[in-house]
Amino acid sequence: MKGGRAVDAVAARARIFKALGHPVRLALVMRLAAGARCVCELVPCVPGRQATVSRHLAVLVNAGVLRRWREGTRMMYVLAVPCLLDALPCIDRALKGKRACAPAAGRRRQVRRGT
């Protein structure tokens, strides 16, 4: 079922965007751009207690954005999809009111005209 796979792909993408939709989770992802970190290194970087930060990290892991593993007594986290950070400059341009990005190849911009 080609249509079913397309819906599954959209749902998977939506889970990632939903996970990134909280400011604390986005801040954690941006902090992990520098490489793997232990939860104890991430807690001071964002508001909230360790339990709250751990819940945010679990959302990101469940969405497939992060991977985690244990090293001794420490829980380590790393970006599973580092290319997500490539979208940030485009978003920053959009926030500054500039044209965010060129349309994807093969797509034409649709202009809606009044009637």
C-alpha positions, 0 to 999 in steps of 0.5 A: 500500500503506497498510500499507507506508507506515505501516511506512516512517513507523514506521521513519523515526521509529525512525531519529530516536529511535535517532540521539537515543539517545546522550547526546552526540548529544542534547547536540549537538541541544540545543546547536543549539537556539540556532541554526546552529553550526560543528563547531569550536563544537560540539566543546568542548561535548561529550566526545570529539575532533573526529573522534568529534563529526563521526561523531555529527553524521553520524549525526544528519544521516543520520537527518534530524535535522540539515542541514549545509553548508560555509561556506568551510572550516567545516562548519555544522550546524542543526536540520532538525527543531527541533520535536524539542526540544518533547518535552524538557519532557515528558520532564523531567516524566516523569523527575521522576516527574510525569505526563508528558503527556496522552494523545493526542487520540482515544486512551483510556488502556488499563488492564490488570486482573489476572485 
